């Protein structure tokens, strides 16, 4: 039916009427020339099913036909005549005008398409279409047969003059693979496309399935309870071969490589536990944002919504940061690199807007922004996610070609700005200062490296920087990561500033009191250390003066003796036999004096703080005992080094090969504690990594792990040193002890004071803290074991290890 219009001509004072006339060429313009891609053509048919209220769609691929069947509302004979056969008429537009659009959305009446041309997408796929449909009110199935070839015979023929065959039938006629589904259809529509213009081979079907997975539920969502199932009988045998082969190899078959079955991609529920992601939504005049890092909620904030055209549009954004670990996981589960899957997808009224999110597409301008600050900004290769928006065509209308995104409107401009400013930049403000500064963190699937003092300090600073804005309301934050650091930490003073900002923002009086107490303890600790060093320096000066007097009185009575060469150690700082000179002895004495005096002051401070009190809280005692225990471990370490170390400890640190030092320490010092009943093994395949570190810290790490193995009744503990990434060090520490005792929480074993034995619960806590000081972390290996434990230590001598 041609659309009629009036045109008025004035000639000699008379008027006449003319009409538009439409040729059969309109079919090609609205079909193959408008729908330029076979996948998009199928998307259009699936969208129609969605808009008809269907909960399930079956797409069947035969030898020379494609069938799209749904269980939607179907159509009556009058609907076919007045709507489906009325070119460019959209019943969806008319329906949405009858009520407020927000009510349409709430009732799942939002429409994926509204131009009235999607029906011509079948022309892209094949030369003939057979449409069968039945509404809930009618018992008969209405059938239309449209032969598109008839529209191509004569370009001057009138569009509305080409006949379309109609017939009525009792039931749906479906191929074998759809008969069971057809038997359940009380209402619905079945579109069969015959005489296909192109063959659908296995590779094309797999590509289609992957694209369909991104059409509605690429993130595992079950929005609108809408499912798509692909049926291709010719590929069933190949699917079985692939599945059987994967199972024989002990692997999980990748859904992407299987043609037949439900379309979907549920990788994102797994990704949310393995990487950092942000969720942003607009509701009731506010923007709500929450950021989660590997399962730990970092913060949740609320702020006024400045985007008036997005109010009531149900705007939401879910954006994931793809670190190395997340990219590897994605590739394993999905079967292709994340960059080939796509980046940030846009959904309008529940359906994907093409080509936004495809590899190479930069509709949001994220790639262009990345080029301006490569080391500061996230690009399309580092994020993946979805943006959802609901609204009428006046705000959010797809381009007519169906593959150019949304038409530019003021609402679309606000949409882009909201995504960039409230989603991407907020994710950057966390990822860049917290994760990018620690290279090994990119390969870690949990927050173990953030539980160190340097890691927690970075998280605290990021949250504090975010809430340094009068309009931002902090609703919740991670008390595990945003909390007081150990007073010994180099980042302690800076973290107090960040924590105080957060405490004031949330009006957290308890946290403010804790900060005041921590500052007092820190001042006492600093004073104690200064006085301890002063006393130690005085004793050292006296001792050195006495040595000089004694040496000046010595008579050079003996000729120089030739000293036997000692075995040159690889790291050049440990020897099996060392003759300690006077300077080294004084050096060791000096270090022991500092720590011993410091312990005395710690005890005095504790006695003063608890004086006159009937009860003392466990937290106060634990803080004091932890400090004393840590200093005592250093004294023990010095005593163990005394007979074997030839390096100077004036600064407390040395600059040498960390891997070789650990190997030598285990061989030369730790092995001295082994016995026939308890063996210590060491293998070192690391090429070398020069770092600045404290030998005492390495002693604390190794000695604690050896001690824990002994307590667990192990007969063997092994240290395996190997490269990690390009410049890191990975240490696997294995023992064959009894493992974790019943009731032990694996996630808490590194907490200060946590223990299920008679111990103090400080050993693993100290290991975690000293590793954090040199850019390292420790975690419990996630592997099934019959006996013993395996710890993974990762060290990157970067910012914290220099």
Beta strands, then each sheet from edge to edge (+ up, - down):
strand 1: 56-61
strand 2: 65-70
strand 3: 126-134
strand 4: 141-147
strand 5: 165-169
strand 6: 188-196
strand 7: 227-231
strand 8: 261-262
strand 9: 276-283
strand 10: 286-293
strand 11: 296-304
strand 12: 316-321
strand 13: 344-348
strand 14: 351-352
strand 15: 383-389
strand 16: 473-477
strand 17: 654-657
strand 18: 679-684
strand 19: 690-693
strand 20: 716-724
strand 21: 728-735
strand 22: 776-780
strand 23: 790-795
sheet 1: 5+ 4- 3+ 6- 2+ 1- 7- 8+
sheet 2: 14+ 13- 15- 12+ 9- 10+ 11- 16+
sheet 3: 17+ 19-
sheet 4: 18+ 20+ 21- 23+ 22-
end
